[in-house]
Amino acid sequence: MLDLSTRVAGVRLDHPLMNASGILGSSPAQLRRLIVEGGVSAVVTKSITPRPRRGYDPPILVELPTGGYLNAVGLENPGPEAVKPMVEEARRHGRPVIVSVAGSSPEDYAMVAHVAEEAGADAVELNLSCPHTRGYGLDIGMDPAEASRVVEAVSSTTRIPVLVKLGATDRVVEVAGRVLEVGARALTLINTVKAMYVDVYARRPVLTNLVGGLSGPPIHPIAVRVVYEVYREYQAEIVGAGGVYDWRTALELVLVGARALQVGSAIIARGLGVFRKMLEGLEAYMEREGVDRLESLVGAAVY
C-alpha cells in the first residue's frame, strides 16, 4: 500500500494537498466544495483581518498572455465572525482547518488567532507575504524584526500550532530563521510575487491597484529555490506553494523539502478535479520508483 500521509506542525494529513489561502476559503459552502469535490486533505481559509475588508474595485484578477495570473484582491474577507461557521463545516467533514490570519500589527494577528483557537481551528497561518496591500503582509514579512514580533505575539498567546507564510524576498532565509526561533512550528513558502501588467492599448496598468501578485507556473521555479534554501538551512517543516500545477511540480517541492503543498491558480485553470489528478500522478510515480511512503522523498534533492 502506498502511503501519502504526512504531518505538518503536528497536524496529520491523509495526503499532502490542500488549497492555498484565498481560493474558495471565504464561506462554509466554499470549504465544503474543496472537501467534497476537491478531496483536499485540509482546508485553509481566506486571510481574516480583525474587521471585515471590502477589498479593491475590479478588475482584481487577470489571466496573463505570458502565463499565470495577476491578482490584487486587497485582502477582502468577511471578518472574524465568519471563522466559527467555517471551522464547524470543516469539522463536519472530518478535515483539519487552518485559519489564515492577516493584520497590520502584532495585536491584530494575536486577536484573530485567538478567535481561530476559540473556534476550534487546528492551526493558524500568519499571512506575512501578501504583496499588494500596504501596511499588511509583505510589508511586515520582509523585515526580520517586525515579522518576529508578530509571530512571538501569536505563539506566546495561542496553544494551537502557528504556521508563517513568507514571500520571496531577498531576506526570506533570514526571516524564516527568526520566526522559527520565536515560535513558528512550520513555514508556508511562498506567496504570489509582486508584479504589474500593462494594457498596451489603454496605456495603463490593468489592475485598479496598479500592482498585484503574480501566481501560477511562472513563479514555480522561484518557489522551488526558496523552499530549497530554507530547508537546507533549517530543516524546517514546510508547506510548499507557488505554481503547483500537476504531480511533477508538486513532487519538485517535496524533493526540496516540502512536507505538504498548497494549490491555488491550478484550481482556477483546471477545476477542483486537479487535486485527484495530482494524487494519481504522485501514486503512479511512487509505484514506478518503488517508493512506499511519500514522506521518504521530503528533501531528497537537498545537499
Backbone as CSV, one residue per row, in Angstrom:
resi,resn,N_x,N_y,N_z,CA_x,CA_y,CA_z,C_x,C_y,C_z
1,MET,0.839,-1.194,0.000,0.000,0.000,0.000,0.874,1.244,0.000
2,LEU,0.529,2.201,-0.869,1.267,3.457,-0.907,0.752,4.377,0.199
3,ASP,1.677,5.042,0.866,1.339,5.916,1.975,1.644,7.362,1.588
4,LEU,0.601,8.144,1.351,0.769,9.554,1.000,0.548,10.474,2.195
5,SER,0.350,9.919,3.372,0.076,10.748,4.534,1.312,11.537,4.955
6,THR,1.059,12.608,5.671,2.149,13.447,6.149,1.688,14.167,7.403
7,ARG,2.585,14.901,8.008,2.273,15.659,9.216,3.015,16.983,9.166
8,VAL,2.290,18.071,9.408,2.894,19.403,9.419,2.449,20.124,10.679
9,ALA,3.424,20.619,11.442,3.142,21.356,12.680,2.233,20.548,13.610
10,GLY,2.397,19.242,13.603,1.599,18.383,14.454,0.236,18.028,13.914
11,VAL,-0.130,18.558,12.748,-1.427,18.272,12.130,-1.256,17.135,11.129
12,ARG,-1.975,16.039,11.345,-1.865,14.901,10.439,-2.747,15.103,9.220
13,LEU,-2.192,14.787,8.035,-2.903,14.928,6.774,-2.910,13.589,6.056
14,ASP,-4.047,13.226,5.467,-4.141,11.962,4.730,-3.258,11.971,3.482
15,HIS,-3.075,13.138,2.916,-2.179,13.323,1.767,-1.690,14.772,1.797
16,PRO,-0.754,15.166,0.952,-0.128,16.479,1.139,-0.854,17.673,0.547
17,LEU,-1.986,17.494,-0.127,-2.567,18.582,-0.910,-3.699,19.308,-0.184
18,MET,-3.582,20.630,-0.122,-4.643,21.491,0.409,-4.759,22.706,-0.498
19,ASN,-5.767,23.516,-0.277,-5.912,24.749,-1.054,-5.007,25.830,-0.490
20,ALA,-4.676,26.801,-1.318,-3.967,27.987,-0.855,-4.977,28.990,-0.330
21,SER,-4.596,29.748,0.674,-5.481,30.770,1.216,-5.908,31.726,0.106
22,GLY,-7.188,32.075,0.124,-7.713,32.980,-0.900,-8.455,32.275,-1.999
23,ILE,-8.322,30.956,-2.072,-9.010,30.175,-3.100,-10.131,29.378,-2.435
24,LEU,-11.374,29.816,-2.616,-12.553,29.135,-2.079,-12.463,28.970,-0.559
25,GLY,-12.047,30.003,0.154,-11.910,29.889,1.595,-12.650,30.946,2.375
26,SER,-13.732,31.486,1.806,-14.427,32.610,2.446,-15.739,32.243,3.118
27,SER,-16.213,31.010,2.929,-17.520,30.646,3.483,-17.585,29.142,3.696
28,PRO,-18.518,28.669,4.544,-18.684,27.229,4.720,-18.971,26.497,3.408
29,ALA,-19.768,27.109,2.542,-20.103,26.453,1.271,-18.866,26.255,0.410
30,GLN,-17.977,27.220,0.405,-16.750,27.084,-0.380,-15.844,26.007,0.201
31,LEU,-15.736,25.945,1.528,-14.926,24.894,2.138,-15.505,23.516,1.833
32,ARG,-16.829,23.426,1.842,-17.473,22.155,1.519,-17.120,21.705,0.111
33,ARG,-17.080,22.633,-0.846,-16.695,22.283,-2.214,-15.261,21.766,-2.269
34,LEU,-14.365,22.421,-1.555,-12.972,21.978,-1.541,-12.852,20.549,-1.020
35,ILE,-13.632,20.243,0.010,-13.543,18.921,0.624,-14.252,17.859,-0.211
36,VAL,-15.496,18.138,-0.595,-16.319,17.129,-1.272,-15.902,16.963,-2.731
37,GLU,-15.776,18.068,-3.454,-15.427,17.987,-4.874,-13.921,17.845,-5.089
38,GLY,-13.149,18.536,-4.266,-11.699,18.527,-4.457,-10.987,17.402,-3.755
39,GLY,-11.505,16.978,-2.611,-10.844,15.922,-1.862,-9.568,16.378,-1.166
40,VAL,-9.501,17.657,-0.781,-8.304,18.168,-0.114,-8.121,17.484,1.236
41,SER,-6.872,17.459,1.710,-6.583,16.832,2.999,-6.831,17.783,4.156
42,ALA,-6.821,19.088,3.886,-7.115,20.128,4.873,-7.577,21.348,4.110
43,VAL,-8.265,22.247,4.810,-8.705,23.484,4.171,-8.017,24.670,4.838
44,VAL,-7.719,25.669,4.018,-7.127,26.910,4.501,-8.107,28.034,4.185
45,THR,-8.462,28.813,5.189,-9.425,29.874,4.962,-8.785,31.063,4.263
46,LYS,-9.630,31.961,3.800,-9.184,33.273,3.352,-8.484,33.968,4.507
47,SER,-7.545,34.864,4.210,-6.903,35.627,5.278,-7.940,36.506,5.975
48,ILE,-8.060,36.322,7.284,-9.044,37.029,8.090,-8.360,38.170,8.844
49,THR,-8.929,39.349,8.755,-8.428,40.518,9.474,-9.358,40.833,10.643
50,PRO,-8.935,41.691,11.590,-9.773,41.972,12.764,-11.152,42.551,12.431
51,ARG,-11.251,43.193,11.289,-12.537,43.719,10.821,-12.731,43.310,9.361
52,PRO,-13.974,43.141,8.916,-14.198,42.801,7.507,-13.560,43.846,6.592
53,ARG,-13.059,43.390,5.458,-12.476,44.304,4.473,-13.194,44.145,3.145
54,ARG,-13.442,45.283,2.502,-14.134,45.268,1.211,-13.199,44.878,0.072
55,GLY,-11.956,45.249,0.131,-11.026,44.949,-0.952,-11.069,45.997,-2.035
56,TYR,-10.342,45.727,-3.123,-10.214,46.685,-4.214,-11.370,46.546,-5.209
57,ASP,-11.577,47.598,-5.982,-12.556,47.548,-7.057,-12.014,46.710,-8.216
58,PRO,-12.902,46.060,-8.974,-12.436,45.291,-10.131,-11.921,46.210,-11.239
59,PRO,-11.052,45.659,-12.096,-10.603,44.274,-12.127,-9.571,43.968,-11.038
60,ILE,-9.729,42.781,-10.426,-8.799,42.349,-9.387,-8.036,41.094,-9.795
61,LEU,-8.413,40.494,-10.930,-7.745,39.272,-11.391,-7.680,39.281,-12.907
62,VAL,-6.509,38.982,-13.460,-6.359,38.918,-14.907,-5.455,37.740,-15.266
63,GLU,-5.863,36.993,-16.302,-5.011,35.933,-16.826,-4.014,36.563,-17.791
64,LEU,-2.763,36.228,-17.636,-1.709,36.881,-18.403,-1.412,36.143,-19.702
65,PRO,-1.127,36.869,-20.778,-0.777,36.211,-22.042,0.527,35.433,-21.953
66,THR,1.358,35.778,-20.994,2.633,35.070,-20.799,2.492,33.879,-19.871
67,GLY,1.292,33.631,-19.365,1.055,32.513,-18.460,0.868,32.966,-17.032
68,GLY,0.037,32.266,-16.296,-0.223,32.603,-14.910,-1.279,33.682,-14.760
69,TYR,-1.421,34.160,-13.539,-2.436,35.148,-13.209,-1.813,36.282,-12.403
70,LEU,-2.469,37.442,-12.475,-2.090,38.574,-11.648,-3.335,38.997,-10.887
71,ASN,-3.221,39.090,-9.551,-4.393,39.469,-8.770,-4.047,40.506,-7.722
72,ALA,-5.010,41.351,-7.410,-4.926,42.283,-6.294,-6.312,42.388,-5.689
73,VAL,-6.598,41.498,-4.755,-7.918,41.437,-4.132,-8.043,42.466,-3.014
74,GLY,-6.920,42.769,-2.375,-6.953,43.747,-1.293,-7.357,43.167,0.046
75,LEU,-7.063,41.864,0.243,-7.395,41.177,1.499,-8.884,41.281,1.838
76,GLU,-9.726,41.273,0.820,-11.167,41.226,1.067,-11.499,39.984,1.881
77,ASN,-12.266,40.152,2.964,-12.628,38.996,3.781,-13.819,39.335,4.668
78,PRO,-14.526,38.315,5.167,-15.754,38.557,5.938,-15.522,38.907,7.398
79,GLY,-14.278,38.866,7.880,-14.003,39.217,9.265,-14.110,38.034,10.217
80,PRO,-13.753,38.244,11.490,-13.667,37.153,12.471,-14.958,36.379,12.706
81,GLU,-16.125,37.024,12.520,-17.381,36.324,12.776,-17.594,35.135,11.836
82,ALA,-16.877,35.130,10.711,-17.031,34.035,9.748,-16.197,32.815,10.109
83,VAL,-15.301,32.949,11.080,-14.360,31.862,11.365,-15.064,30.636,11.920
84,LYS,-15.876,30.800,12.940,-16.501,29.641,13.592,-17.357,28.814,12.636
85,PRO,-18.226,29.429,11.818,-19.004,28.599,10.878,-18.119,27.825,9.892
86,MET,-17.010,28.413,9.471,-16.129,27.696,8.549,-15.431,26.534,9.240
87,VAL,-14.980,26.747,10.474,-14.351,25.661,11.222,-15.343,24.528,11.451
88,GLU,-16.558,24.872,11.808,-17.580,23.838,12.046,-17.872,23.039,10.785
89,GLU,-17.879,23.700,9.624,-18.129,22.989,8.369,-17.013,21.990,8.075
90,ALA,-15.772,22.415,8.252,-14.648,21.504,8.030,-14.711,20.327,8.995
91,ARG,-15.062,20.597,10.230,-15.182,19.543,11.231,-16.253,18.515,10.837
92,ARG,-17.365,18.996,10.282,-18.435,18.084,9.873,-17.937,17.072,8.842
93,HIS,-16.957,17.491,8.063,-16.425,16.609,7.028,-15.121,15.933,7.453
94,GLY,-14.741,16.105,8.705,-13.568,15.411,9.226,-12.251,15.890,8.670
95,ARG,-12.169,17.165,8.306,-10.921,17.700,7.752,-10.335,18.759,8.688
96,PRO,-9.019,18.756,8.852,-8.383,19.837,9.603,-8.601,21.167,8.898
97,VAL,-8.647,22.238,9.695,-8.826,23.570,9.130,-7.741,24.490,9.672
98,ILE,-7.099,25.202,8.751,-6.069,26.181,9.080,-6.639,27.555,8.769
99,VAL,-6.684,28.415,9.763,-7.229,29.760,9.577,-6.086,30.703,9.227
100,SER,-6.176,31.303,8.047,-5.186,32.295,7.643,-5.514,33.618,8.329
101,VAL,-4.481,34.272,8.839,-4.650,35.492,9.639,-3.830,36.614,9.024
102,ALA,-4.424,37.792,8.924,-3.706,38.968,8.432,-3.996,40.148,9.347
103,GLY,-3.110,41.132,9.318,-3.292,42.316,10.131,-2.206,43.323,9.830
104,SER,-2.233,44.425,10.557,-1.230,45.464,10.369,-0.394,45.686,11.618
105,SER,-0.617,44.847,12.652,0.144,44.967,13.891,0.166,43.611,14.584
106,PRO,1.109,43.394,15.509,1.106,42.144,16.272,-0.217,41.897,16.991
107,GLU,-0.820,42.977,17.507,-2.089,42.839,18.219,-3.204,42.342,17.295
108,ASP,-3.202,42.812,16.044,-4.201,42.340,15.073,-4.097,40.830,14.885
109,TYR,-2.884,40.362,14.648,-2.682,38.933,14.414,-3.065,38.110,15.638
110,ALA,-2.668,38.571,16.814,-2.981,37.835,18.033,-4.479,37.753,18.266
111,MET,-5.203,38.840,17.961,-6.644,38.872,18.177,-7.352,37.838,17.300
112,VAL,-7.015,37.812,16.001,-7.689,36.872,15.100,-7.255,35.439,15.395
113,ALA,-5.995,35.237,15.753,-5.532,33.896,16.117,-6.296,33.370,17.327
114,HIS,-6.579,34.235,18.281,-7.369,33.828,19.455,-8.778,33.409,19.032
115,VAL,-9.381,34.162,18.120,-10.701,33.793,17.610,-10.653,32.411,16.955
116,ALA,-9.617,32.169,16.165,-9.470,30.876,15.483,-9.322,29.746,16.491
117,GLU,-8.519,29.969,17.513,-8.328,28.938,18.536,-9.636,28.641,19.264
118,GLU,-10.352,29.686,19.640,-11.621,29.508,20.341,-12.651,28.785,19.472
119,ALA,-12.549,28.973,18.160,-13.499,28.329,17.241,-13.162,26.863,17.000
120,GLY,-11.969,26.426,17.419,-11.590,25.029,17.246,-10.711,24.740,16.052
121,ALA,-10.079,25.764,15.490,-9.177,25.552,14.350,-7.997,24.684,14.768
122,ASP,-7.453,23.944,13.819,-6.303,23.084,14.091,-4.992,23.858,14.111
123,ALA,-4.943,24.970,13.376,-3.726,25.782,13.302,-4.081,27.129,12.704
124,VAL,-3.156,28.075,12.821,-3.284,29.352,12.124,-2.085,29.525,11.206
125,GLU,-2.330,30.195,10.098,-1.263,30.532,9.157,-1.186,32.057,9.089
126,LEU,-0.075,32.628,9.539,0.074,34.075,9.569,0.529,34.567,8.210
127,ASN,-0.304,35.391,7.590,-0.002,35.916,6.258,0.969,37.090,6.397
128,LEU,2.253,36.813,6.215,3.286,37.849,6.222,3.860,37.997,4.821
129,SER,2.991,37.853,3.817,3.511,37.769,2.453,2.622,38.363,1.375
130,CYS,1.437,38.869,1.707,0.587,39.486,0.684,1.329,40.665,0.059
131,PRO,1.528,40.677,-1.269,2.396,41.685,-1.872,1.712,42.966,-2.344
132,HIS,0.397,43.097,-2.130,-0.287,44.227,-2.772,-1.185,45.034,-1.849
133,THR,-1.045,44.877,-0.532,-1.856,45.657,0.407,-0.927,46.395,1.368
134,ARG,-0.855,47.689,1.233,0.086,48.495,2.001,-0.152,48.342,3.506
135,GLY,0.940,48.125,4.239,0.859,48.008,5.686,0.542,46.616,6.189
136,TYR,0.275,45.687,5.284,-0.046,44.313,5.641,0.960,43.369,4.981
137,GLY,0.909,42.102,5.361,1.604,41.051,4.631,3.079,41.283,4.418
138,LEU,3.465,41.456,3.158,4.868,41.552,2.793,5.557,42.743,3.431
139,ASP,4.831,43.819,3.661,5.426,44.978,4.321,5.963,44.614,5.702
140,ILE,5.327,43.632,6.348,5.789,43.148,7.651,6.783,42.007,7.479
141,GLY,6.460,41.075,6.588,7.235,39.853,6.462,8.616,40.018,5.874
142,MET,8.909,41.155,5.228,10.239,41.351,4.670,11.224,41.904,5.699
143,ASP,10.725,42.265,6.875,11.558,42.809,7.945,11.687,41.757,9.050
144,PRO,12.871,41.213,9.289,13.017,40.154,10.301,12.517,40.553,11.682
145,ALA,12.783,41.805,12.094,12.355,42.241,13.423,10.841,42.339,13.515
146,GLU,10.195,42.941,12.496,8.736,43.069,12.503,8.067,41.701,12.437
147,ALA,8.583,40.839,11.574,7.999,39.500,11.440,8.090,38.731,12.748
148,SER,9.235,38.797,13.400,9.396,38.056,14.651,8.495,38.604,15.750
149,ARG,8.242,39.910,15.748,7.329,40.484,16.748,5.913,39.937,16.567
150,VAL,5.479,39.845,15.307,4.138,39.309,15.044,4.049,37.857,15.487
151,VAL,5.023,37.058,15.106,4.974,35.627,15.417,5.059,35.392,16.918
152,GLU,5.901,36.132,17.592,6.015,35.982,19.044,4.719,36.368,19.738
153,ALA,4.058,37.425,19.255,2.793,37.854,19.850,1.736,36.762,19.747
154,VAL,1.739,36.030,18.643,0.747,34.970,18.446,1.162,33.691,19.160
155,SER,2.397,33.257,18.979,2.822,31.978,19.543,2.847,31.991,21.070
156,SER,2.999,33.185,21.655,3.050,33.264,23.114,1.664,33.325,23.738
157,THR,0.647,33.496,22.932,-0.709,33.636,23.478,-1.685,32.597,22.940
158,THR,-1.222,31.745,22.018,-2.103,30.714,21.454,-1.482,29.338,21.662
159,ARG,-2.344,28.342,21.836,-1.865,26.974,22.057,-1.799,26.172,20.759
160,ILE,-2.593,26.564,19.756,-2.588,25.801,18.509,-1.343,26.153,17.687
161,PRO,-0.939,25.264,16.781,0.290,25.499,16.004,0.204,26.750,15.140
162,VAL,1.346,27.405,15.001,1.458,28.617,14.195,2.313,28.324,12.969
163,LEU,1.721,28.494,11.796,2.469,28.458,10.541,2.655,29.896,10.078
164,VAL,3.749,30.168,9.395,4.020,31.514,8.901,4.231,31.453,7.398
165,LYS,3.453,32.248,6.663,3.561,32.277,5.207,4.429,33.456,4.801
166,LEU,5.556,33.159,4.152,6.529,34.167,3.758,6.609,34.281,2.240
167,GLY,6.951,35.479,1.785,7.121,35.725,0.363,8.566,35.594,-0.067
168,ALA,8.785,35.690,-1.364,10.123,35.516,-1.939,10.880,36.838,-1.920
169,THR,11.362,37.219,-0.750,12.156,38.437,-0.624,13.638,38.090,-0.546
170,ASP,14.475,39.107,-0.630,15.915,38.884,-0.549,16.332,38.352,0.816
171,ARG,15.516,38.589,1.840,15.884,38.189,3.198,15.026,37.032,3.711
172,VAL,14.425,36.276,2.810,13.477,35.251,3.243,14.145,34.194,4.119
173,VAL,15.373,33.807,3.845,16.044,32.801,4.670,16.284,33.351,6.072
174,GLU,16.705,34.602,6.159,16.917,35.226,7.469,15.612,35.352,8.238
175,VAL,14.552,35.816,7.558,13.259,35.954,8.228,12.755,34.595,8.698
176,ALA,12.920,33.576,7.880,12.487,32.229,8.254,13.156,31.793,9.549
177,GLY,14.439,32.034,9.656,15.151,31.658,10.873,14.639,32.380,12.100
178,ARG,14.361,33.673,11.932,13.893,34.458,13.072,12.525,33.995,13.555
179,VAL,11.600,33.739,12.619,10.248,33.349,13.049,10.235,31.939,13.638
180,LEU,11.117,31.076,13.154,11.223,29.749,13.752,11.729,29.845,15.186
181,GLU,12.630,30.765,15.441,13.173,30.947,16.786,12.123,31.393,17.787
182,VAL,11.133,32.160,17.325,10.156,32.737,18.267,8.820,32.013,18.264
183,GLY,8.755,30.828,17.684,7.552,30.028,17.877,6.845,29.484,16.664
184,ALA,7.281,29.805,15.458,6.645,29.216,14.272,6.917,27.715,14.241
185,ARG,5.868,26.932,14.083,6.028,25.474,14.002,6.332,25.014,12.583
186,ALA,5.899,25.810,11.600,6.121,25.455,10.200,6.045,26.719,9.363
187,LEU,6.512,26.618,8.123,6.516,27.747,7.197,5.747,27.367,5.942
188,THR,5.008,28.330,5.392,4.426,28.168,4.067,5.210,29.062,3.119
189,LEU,5.762,28.478,2.077,6.639,29.165,1.122,6.219,28.801,-0.294
190,ILE,5.829,29.750,-1.139,5.835,31.186,-0.993,4.430,31.699,-1.295
191,ASN,4.272,33.014,-1.288,3.033,33.640,-1.744,3.243,34.122,-3.181
192,THR,2.281,34.852,-3.695,2.433,35.436,-5.024,3.584,36.442,-5.030
193,VAL,4.053,36.772,-6.223,5.207,37.657,-6.378,4.736,38.998,-6.942
194,LYS,5.167,40.089,-6.342,4.729,41.427,-6.732,5.047,41.699,-8.198
195,ALA,4.035,42.135,-8.956,4.199,42.300,-10.408,3.166,43.276,-10.951
196,MET,3.308,43.597,-12.240,2.395,44.538,-12.903,2.158,44.090,-14.342
197,TYR,0.971,44.395,-14.851,0.620,44.099,-16.237,-0.011,45.349,-16.843
198,VAL,0.498,45.772,-18.004,0.043,46.997,-18.661,-0.700,46.658,-19.945
199,ASP,-1.874,47.270,-20.120,-2.624,47.164,-21.374,-1.995,48.145,-22.370
200,VAL,-1.416,47.618,-23.441,-0.674,48.484,-24.357,-1.590,49.392,-25.168
201,TYR,-2.880,49.055,-25.248,-3.813,49.906,-25.984,-4.386,51.000,-25.076
202,ALA,-4.737,50.629,-23.849,-5.196,51.642,-22.897,-4.023,52.451,-22.348
203,ARG,-2.811,51.876,-22.463,-1.575,52.509,-21.982,-1.644,52.806,-20.491
204,ARG,-2.097,51.787,-19.773,-2.156,51.910,-18.321,-2.192,50.523,-17.698
205,PRO,-1.800,50.409,-16.432,-1.895,49.108,-15.751,-3.337,48.613,-15.722
206,VAL,-3.513,47.313,-15.819,-4.848,46.725,-15.886,-5.545,46.716,-14.530
207,LEU,-4.830,46.364,-13.472,-5.437,46.267,-12.157,-5.717,47.650,-11.580
208,THR,-6.824,47.778,-10.867,-7.136,49.072,-10.242,-6.095,49.446,-9.193
209,ASN,-5.462,48.444,-8.586,-4.424,48.702,-7.593,-3.049,48.915,-8.234
210,LEU,-3.007,48.865,-9.560,-1.770,49.006,-10.341,-0.880,47.775,-10.228
211,VAL,-0.452,47.407,-9.021,0.385,46.216,-8.849,-0.435,45.108,-8.217
212,GLY,-0.020,43.886,-8.458,-0.699,42.731,-7.883,0.279,41.620,-7.610
213,GLY,-0.251,40.443,-7.345,0.574,39.275,-7.073,0.526,38.305,-8.235
214,LEU,1.688,37.978,-8.775,1.812,37.008,-9.861,1.761,35.600,-9.293
215,SER,0.939,34.743,-9.901,0.808,33.361,-9.437,0.816,32.409,-10.622
216,GLY,0.858,31.119,-10.307,0.821,30.115,-11.359,2.194,29.651,-11.795
217,PRO,2.270,28.938,-12.931,3.536,28.350,-13.379,4.726,29.302,-13.439
218,PRO,4.560,30.591,-13.794,5.748,31.450,-13.880,6.534,31.581,-12.577
219,ILE,5.880,31.410,-11.422,6.617,31.593,-10.169,7.111,30.283,-9.571
220,HIS,6.803,29.154,-10.213,7.166,27.873,-9.610,8.673,27.714,-9.385
221,PRO,9.529,28.041,-10.350,10.966,27.908,-10.086,11.454,28.770,-8.924
222,ILE,10.798,29.908,-8.696,11.153,30.744,-7.551,10.788,30.018,-6.260
223,ALA,9.590,29.430,-6.227,9.163,28.690,-5.046,10.105,27.528,-4.754
224,VAL,10.511,26.818,-5.783,11.433,25.691,-5.604,12.741,26.175,-4.989
225,ARG,13.261,27.284,-5.496,14.522,27.816,-4.973,14.390,28.232,-3.520
226,VAL,13.299,28.923,-3.165,13.126,29.388,-1.786,12.969,28.211,-0.828
227,VAL,12.135,27.243,-1.176,11.955,26.072,-0.317,13.283,25.352,-0.132
228,TYR,14.032,25.193,-1.197,15.335,24.528,-1.130,16.255,25.243,-0.143
229,GLU,16.377,26.570,-0.284,17.316,27.320,0.545,16.915,27.308,2.018
230,VAL,15.625,27.448,2.284,15.175,27.461,3.677,15.312,26.076,4.293
231,TYR,14.925,25.034,3.561,15.036,23.677,4.101,16.501,23.304,4.338
232,ARG,17.367,23.648,3.412,18.793,23.340,3.561,19.371,24.012,4.804
233,GLU,18.908,25.217,5.093,19.452,25.970,6.235,18.909,25.489,7.574
234,TYR,17.594,25.149,7.638,16.957,24.901,8.934,16.304,23.528,9.076
235,GLN,16.157,22.760,7.983,15.399,21.505,8.010,14.020,21.729,8.629
236,ALA,13.433,22.870,8.340,12.130,23.230,8.899,11.010,22.418,8.250
237,GLU,9.868,22.361,8.939,8.672,21.799,8.328,8.086,22.871,7.409
238,ILE,7.872,22.505,6.148,7.490,23.485,5.125,6.267,23.000,4.361
239,VAL,5.340,23.945,4.121,4.243,23.742,3.170,4.649,24.494,1.907
240,GLY,4.830,23.778,0.819,5.257,24.399,-0.428,4.074,24.956,-1.205
241,ALA,4.255,26.155,-1.758,3.201,26.798,-2.552,3.856,27.658,-3.623
242,GLY,3.155,27.807,-4.731,3.678,28.620,-5.822,3.800,27.816,-7.099
243,GLY,2.798,27.909,-7.950,2.853,27.226,-9.241,2.731,25.721,-9.169
244,VAL,2.076,25.188,-8.126,1.823,23.742,-8.055,0.694,23.444,-9.028
245,TYR,1.047,22.855,-10.166,0.110,22.738,-11.279,-0.235,21.300,-11.630
246,ASP,0.673,20.370,-11.319,0.473,18.955,-11.627,1.352,18.149,-10.681
247,TRP,1.379,16.817,-10.869,2.128,15.987,-9.932,3.629,16.268,-9.981
248,ARG,4.162,16.647,-11.142,5.594,16.925,-11.242,5.981,18.160,-10.445
249,THR,5.210,19.240,-10.590,5.535,20.459,-9.849,5.310,20.253,-8.355
250,ALA,4.335,19.425,-8.008,4.135,19.084,-6.599,5.341,18.317,-6.068
251,LEU,5.777,17.331,-6.823,6.896,16.494,-6.381,8.202,17.282,-6.294
252,GLU,8.390,18.237,-7.187,9.585,19.084,-7.102,9.701,19.720,-5.731
253,LEU,8.602,20.274,-5.252,8.638,20.951,-3.957,8.851,19.966,-2.817
254,VAL,8.300,18.771,-2.936,8.558,17.739,-1.929,10.048,17.405,-1.890
255,LEU,10.646,17.238,-3.044,12.058,16.836,-3.117,13.001,17.888,-2.553
256,VAL,12.564,19.161,-2.526,13.430,20.197,-1.949,13.021,20.557,-0.519
257,GLY,12.079,19.790,0.074,11.829,19.961,1.494,10.406,20.166,1.947
258,ALA,9.428,20.245,1.044,8.041,20.487,1.452,7.389,19.187,1.933
259,ARG,6.733,19.252,3.086,6.004,18.103,3.621,4.546,18.103,3.177
260,ALA,4.049,19.272,2.794,2.684,19.411,2.292,2.695,20.506,1.237
261,LEU,1.566,20.658,0.532,1.521,21.568,-0.613,0.194,22.308,-0.647
262,GLN,0.251,23.549,-1.111,-0.956,24.330,-1.322,-1.129,24.617,-2.809
263,VAL,-2.370,24.514,-3.261,-2.697,24.680,-4.673,-3.641,25.870,-4.813
264,GLY,-3.336,26.779,-5.730,-4.171,27.961,-5.922,-4.599,28.147,-7.358
265,SER,-3.698,28.694,-8.184,-4.046,29.018,-9.567,-4.516,27.814,-10.367
266,ALA,-3.998,26.632,-10.053,-4.396,25.435,-10.800,-5.880,25.140,-10.624
267,ILE,-6.457,25.535,-9.489,-7.898,25.347,-9.295,-8.669,26.231,-10.264
268,ILE,-8.194,27.460,-10.438,-8.855,28.382,-11.372,-8.755,27.852,-12.799
269,ALA,-7.598,27.360,-13.163,-7.351,26.939,-14.540,-7.929,25.569,-14.862
270,ARG,-7.903,24.647,-13.889,-8.213,23.249,-14.190,-9.372,22.678,-13.391
271,GLY,-9.923,23.456,-12.471,-11.048,22.977,-11.691,-10.626,22.171,-10.476
272,LEU,-11.620,21.823,-9.647,-11.330,21.120,-8.405,-10.850,19.695,-8.611
273,GLY,-11.034,19.150,-9.791,-10.529,17.813,-10.072,-9.020,17.731,-10.117
274,VAL,-8.355,18.886,-10.092,-6.902,18.902,-10.187,-6.250,18.188,-9.000
275,PHE,-6.884,18.204,-7.837,-6.290,17.549,-6.667,-6.175,16.044,-6.878
276,ARG,-7.256,15.436,-7.336,-7.221,13.979,-7.522,-6.271,13.594,-8.659
277,LYS,-6.194,14.425,-9.694,-5.242,14.140,-10.778,-3.806,14.200,-10.278
278,MET,-3.515,15.167,-9.414,-2.169,15.254,-8.840,-1.853,14.030,-7.995
279,LEU,-2.824,13.603,-7.184,-2.591,12.436,-6.330,-2.387,11.179,-7.161
280,GLU,-3.157,11.043,-8.229,-2.966,9.882,-9.106,-1.577,9.892,-9.723
281,GLY,-1.111,11.077,-10.124,0.232,11.184,-10.690,1.316,10.849,-9.691
282,LEU,1.142,11.313,-8.452,2.126,11.009,-7.410,2.157,9.509,-7.112
283,GLU,0.993,8.891,-7.050,0.944,7.446,-6.793,1.598,6.658,-7.921
284,ALA,1.338,7.065,-9.164,1.942,6.369,-10.302,3.468,6.501,-10.259
285,TYR,3.957,7.673,-9.922,5.404,7.884,-9.798,5.989,6.986,-8.708
286,MET,5.323,6.936,-7.552,5.825,6.129,-6.445,5.864,4.650,-6.815
287,GLU,4.847,4.185,-7.530,4.837,2.786,-7.969,5.997,2.496,-8.918
288,ARG,6.213,3.407,-9.878,7.312,3.216,-10.839,8.668,3.220,-10.154
289,GLU,8.814,4.079,-9.150,10.111,4.249,-8.491,10.300,3.342,-7.282
290,GLY,9.300,2.572,-6.949,9.414,1.677,-5.802,9.458,2.401,-4.467
291,VAL,8.714,3.492,-4.359,8.670,4.296,-3.125,7.359,3.998,-2.399
292,ASP,7.446,3.565,-1.143,6.249,3.218,-0.388,5.628,4.419,0.323
293,ARG,6.485,5.333,0.824,6.000,6.454,1.623,6.446,7.763,0.997
294,LEU,5.488,8.662,0.765,5.832,9.954,0.180,6.778,10.737,1.090
295,GLU,6.611,10.599,2.400,7.465,11.325,3.342,8.942,10.992,3.169
296,SER,9.232,9.826,2.641,10.641,9.448,2.455,11.314,10.258,1.355
297,LEU,10.501,10.983,0.549,11.068,11.797,-0.519,11.303,13.246,-0.101
298,VAL,10.830,13.620,1.087,10.957,15.014,1.534,12.439,15.390,1.672
299,GLY,12.857,16.389,0.902,14.231,16.855,0.978,15.243,15.985,0.271
300,ALA,14.791,15.013,-0.530,15.728,14.075,-1.158,16.664,14.733,-2.165
301,ALA,16.302,15.913,-2.667,17.147,16.611,-3.658,18.020,17.693,-3.017
302,VAL,18.003,17.779,-1.686,18.755,18.832,-0.997,20.116,18.299,-0.546
303,TYR,21.165,19.013,-0.898,22.515,18.603,-0.487,23.396,19.803,-0.327
